[in-house]
């Protein structure tokens, strides 16, 4: 058993950390305040190979594994969690189902563009009546000759409106429940595709989240992922890897909270001595460091497992649940450590607290993670 990263993963971490801290971190506050989509960051990441890195080499990507992807999401999120969302959505939620379930023709058509980021990817599962209950899809896909006609609404779609291709889930057979759901690749420029305005969010504000509206969208039958009726299976398999990405995002946010808290505790003096001399602060820092270490270990284990045969839903849910809970808990403590300064934008910890909250919600709420974990432990899965 080896708890050290190998040379390849250490190289990935060193490279992305340098880029994230020198470029992305410097722009994070600006993008948070303006809500602009961070195209400069996307360009920097793409030019250095960090977007599209999970695309197989034969299609122009790096063929990186899930651990390398998690490390990149962690380091990017340490600098700016909104950009971490963009990386996870593109590298994991858009690329992974295409790699695992797409036909050779679909892979040849879309993966080279996703690898070079000539096209940006997104994932459209959530609907007004299908949040935690993802099987309750209402979007319909009616077969007509050699194409499907899609009608419906998707909400809370990350990269919505800016992405070029979307993995869209729709019902192809109403009589079969979750086995009547299918997955499609839908292009932004197809007639009938439109978008709502970006949501005005609490956190990850630079990651655009919109409604995706499908109004008689004609999608070629060849854009079907897998077989008809396999959509729900594809969604669950994709979310397993996606949860690793959100766990990594939470780890990055928590690392940033610890970085800022340690720095401030050493510099700020009260009653004639640095805050770091006070036991109350020491205990907060110790718990923060302990939970960070545990969250990172759970996340790296889950990332290593999902590339291996087997079903790893319990392990990915554990990583996401623990890391997101820890990130939320300790970003609140980081604000407390900073006192009044923690409540203003200048010190950056209030942004970390706002960004951390979403990790407990998207790609499966904390409540859903508890249900998944307990199901496996109790032998009900």
NUKE-666985 format. One record per residue (C-alpha): x, y, z; residue in one letter. Coordinates in steps of 0.2 Angstrom, whole numbers, plus 5000, padded with zeros to 4 digits. Example, Ala and Ser with C-alpha at 12.3 -4.5 7.8 and 13.67 -1.06 7.14 Angstrom:
506249785039a
506849955036s
END
This chain:
500050005000x
500850164994x
500150335000x
501350434989x
500950504972x
501950434958x
503150544948x
501850574934x
500450634946x
501750744956x
502250824939x
500350854935x
500150934953x
501651044951x
501151104934x
499351144938x
499751224955x
500951344947x
499751394934x
498251404946x
499151514959x
500051624946x
498551654935x
496851594940x
497051654959x
497451824953x
495851844943x
494651744955x
493951894965x
493651994949x
492651854941x
491751824957x
491152004958x
490752024940x
489951854937x
490851854920x
491251684912x
493151664915x
493651644897x
495451694901x
495551554913x
494851424901x
496051484888x
497551464900x
496951284905x
496651234887x
498351294881x
499251194895x
498251034892x
497151034908x
495551044899x
495150884888x
496550794897x
495450644900x
495150614881x
496050464875x
497650494866x
497050424850x
495750574849x
497050704854x
496950704873x
498150654886x
497250504891x
497450554909x
496650444923x
495450504936x
496750534949x
497650664938x
495950744934x
495550754953x
497250834956x
496950964943x
495151004949x
495851014967x
497251134963x
496151244951x
494751254965x
496051304978x
496351454966x
494551474960x
493151354963x
492051424949x
493351374937x
493551204946x
491751174941x
492051214923x
493551084923x
492450954931x
490950974919x
492050974904x
493350834908x
492150724918x
490250744914x
490450784896x
491950684891x
491750524901x
490050464895x
490650494877x
492250394880x
491350254889x
489650244879x
489850334863x
490050244846x
491650254836x
490850384825x
490250494839x
492050484847x
492850534831x
491650674828x
491650754846x
493150694856x
494550784846x
493650954848x
493350924867x
495250884868x
495751044860x
494351134868x
493751194851x
492151134858x
491651154877x
490551014885x
489151014897x
487950894905x
486050914906x
485150794918x
484250904931x
482450954927x
481151054938x
480450884944x
482050784942x
483350844955x
483750714968x
482550594959x
483450594943x
482350454936x
480850574935x
481350644918x
479950734909x
481050784893x
480450674879x
481350604864x
480150544850x
480950434837x
480550494819x
481450404805x
483350424807x
483250554821x
482450594838x
481450754841x
481750814859x
480650924869x
480850984887x
481751094900x
483351064909x
483851174924x
485451224934x
486551164919x
488351214922x
489151284907x
487451314900x
487451434886x
489251434883x
489551254880x
489451184862x
488851004866x
487750934879x
487450764886x
485550764887x
484450644895x
482650614889x
481250484890x
481150374874x
479850254882x
478650314895x
478050144900x
479750084906x
480150204920x
482050234922x
482350094909x
481450214896x
482750354898x
484050374884x
485550494883x
486050604868x
487350724862x
486450884858x
487351034849x
487151214855x
486751264837x
485451144833x
483751224829x
482651234844x
483951244857x
483951394868x
484551454885x
483951554900x
484951694907x
486351644919x
485751614937x
486251744950x
487151624962x
487751634980x
489451554975x
490451484960x
489751644952x
490951634936x
490251464932x
488751504921x
487251404926x
485751414915x
484151334909x
484251234893x
482651234883x
482351104870x
480951144858x
480751014844x
482550984842x
482950864829x
484450754834x
485250624823x
484950444829x
486750424828x
486950544842x
486250414854x
487450364868x
487450174871x
485750094867x
483950164869x
483450144887x
485250144894x
485150334899x
484850314917x
486350184919x
487450304909x
486950444921x
487350344937x
488950284930x
489450464925x
488950534942x
490050414951x
491550494943x
490750664944x
490650654963x
492550624963x
492750784955x
491650884967x
492550794982x
494150864974x
493351034972x
492951034990x
494650984995x
495351124985x
494251254994x
494651175011x
496551195007x
496351375002x
495351405019x
496851325028x
498151425019x
497251585022x
496851545041x
498651495045x
499351655037x
498151765046x
498351685062x
500251705062x
500051895056x
498651955066x
499052005084x
497752025099x
498152055117x
500052075113x
500251915103x
499851825087x
498151735086x
499151575083x
499651575101x
497851555107x
497251385110x
495551415103x
496351465086x
497551315087x
496151195089x
495251265074x
496751255064x
497151075070x
495351015065x
495451095049x
497151015044x
496450845050x
494850845040x
495850915025x
496950765026x
495550635028x
494550715014x
496050715002x
496350525006x
494550485003x
494550574987x
496150504980x
495550334985x
493950354976x
494850434960x
495950274960x
494550154961x
493350224948x
494650184934x
494549994940x
493249864937x
491849864949x
490549974957x
491150114968x
489650214972x
489950194990x
491750254990x
491350404978x
489850454989x
490950445005x
492250554997x
490950684991x
490050685007x
491550695019x
492450825008x
490950935005x
490450935024x
492250975029x
492351115017x
490751195022x
491151175041x
492951245040x
492651385028x
491451455041x
492851425054x
494051525042x
492851675043x
492751655062x
494651655063x
494751815053x
493451895063x
492752055055x
494052045041x
493251875037x
491651955033x
492352075019x
492852035002x
494652085004x
495251935013x
494451805002x
493751685015x
491951745013x
492051684994x
492751515000x
491251495012x
490051544998x
490851424985x
490951284998x
489051275000x
488651204982x
489751054985x
488450994997x
487151014984x
487550974966x
487950804959x
486950724973x
486450814989x
487250765005x
485650685010x
485650574994x
487450524998x
486950465015x
485550365007x
486850284995x
488150245008x
486850175020x
486150065006x
487849985003x
488249965022x
486549885026x
486649775010x
485149855001x
486149894986x
END
